[in-house]
Amino acid sequence: MRTYGNWIGGRWRTPENGHYPVVNPATEEVVGAAPEATPAEVAAAVTAAQAAQDGWSRTDPRERAAVLDRTAELITEHGAELLALLQAETGATARVTSALQLPPAVDRFRRYARGALEPAAIPLAPHPVQGSPLAPGGLMGAAAVRRPVGVVACITSYNFPVVNLAGKLAPALAMGNAVVAKPAPQDPLGCLHLGPILREAGLPDGVFNIVTGSGPGAGRALVSHPGVDMISFTGSTAVGKQIAEAAGRSMKRTLLELGGKGAAIVLGDAGDTVLTSAIGAVGSVWSFHSGQICTAPTRVLVQRPLYEKVVAGLEHYARALKIGDPVDNSTVVGPLISAAQRDRVEAYIAAARAEGARIVVGGDRPDLKPGFYVAPTLITDVTPESAVAREELFGPVVVALPFEDEEEAVRLANSTAYGLHDYVFSADSARAWALAARLRSGNVGVNTVQRHPETPFGGFKESGIGRDGGSFGLHAYSELQSVVWAS
């Protein structure tokens, strides 16, 4: 077990209020001790970022690219140590940890090393302008130029802590911003390791700072600090609304990646191959980090003739999954992040059962101790108005609903407050394309739950504000400045 400090101004700082324990969700043992940052320590991190940002913004983009490339190399060099730590603090299975808890972070640093070299200026065609009392006429030239926002507060989620932070930090640094990060309290230790790694990679002191806390205090202090110019947050819609309200008081820029209640629409024309894909895609709610992912297709909407077949297929899929110790390579379903999250998911299942829902599979706590486990659960015979069918659970629970025609499918899919990621499964790709246009969702997968790394990622409605990913991430962490001159 290691005790960590806050990373401020390029060095560890012992926290005034001591530490709190980070617990392994599978063993319930303490993994390490994270710092309890005070408002004063958060302010010190912001001050360090402010002092360093101007110099970093004027650094040659090739130097910024070199730092990001070197960061990717160092993360790879420290991979074994970081992977073990990430598995211990997140409870992710060996398969998820090795494939998705660290490698995508490396990819994101490499991607934005290239992004630092992308042109920041968009030239505009010369435009003849007549003279006026304002100024003489002439042929006016112009360009729209991306400029750094300034100091960016990055507040991240617990499901993929380092990957989520890398997705914010890398484009923010590529654009010349400074960053103060506040990871989720449940698993911040891997994120804290990025401080010395970035310093070794050549990042100037103060450009990246990281503070942690077991409660909302550190995050609130960061969001409200007048020296913060932008807030990039991934997490629940409820917290996102609080951040938006606080940011609005000082007109801070925001990028909010919030909750989801993804719908997988299975159309009646789906043949066996498409049905197999659909069942595997929906089954990923159980097999991929125990449903702790905002893009998960936690609602499966099936056209009536195929409904029973899909439910039977999902039941078979769920019963075949091994639940247990995430260190065991054969384990598919590991624990949830905490006892509180396990209890929350179980309360939703109990409420659905009390309303008369049918629990096809799962629904009871697995006989596994220690650990915060919830069995893969499939629920039918619920109304679209049921809480389990409308609210984000963030656990291994799927709700199946039948529909008669496309009109009803669209109405059901759009009936929640969320609009992050939906899916359409059909043998007719043109039909799926047309249906996607009617879904109030920032992302739509057609016959797949796979992602494309260059697409803009974000949500409609209460699933968030703004987009990142690919070159869109560079736009997200920059301001547009128009420069005009007389030719």
PyMOL commands that set and color helices and strands:
alter all, ss='L'
color gray80, all
select helices_A, chain A and resi 39-57+61-77+79-90+94-101+103-115+161-174+189-200+217-224+237-249+272-287+289-291+304-319+339-354+387-390+406-413+429-436+461-463+470-476
alter helices_A, ss='H'
color red, helices_A
select strands_A, chain A and resi 2-3+6-8+11-13+19-23+30-35+121-129+138-148+151-155+178-182+208-210+230-234+253-257+263-266+299-303+358-361+377-380+397-403+421-425+443-446+464-465+478-486
alter strands_A, ss='S'
color yellow, strands_A
deselect
rebuild
show_as cartoon
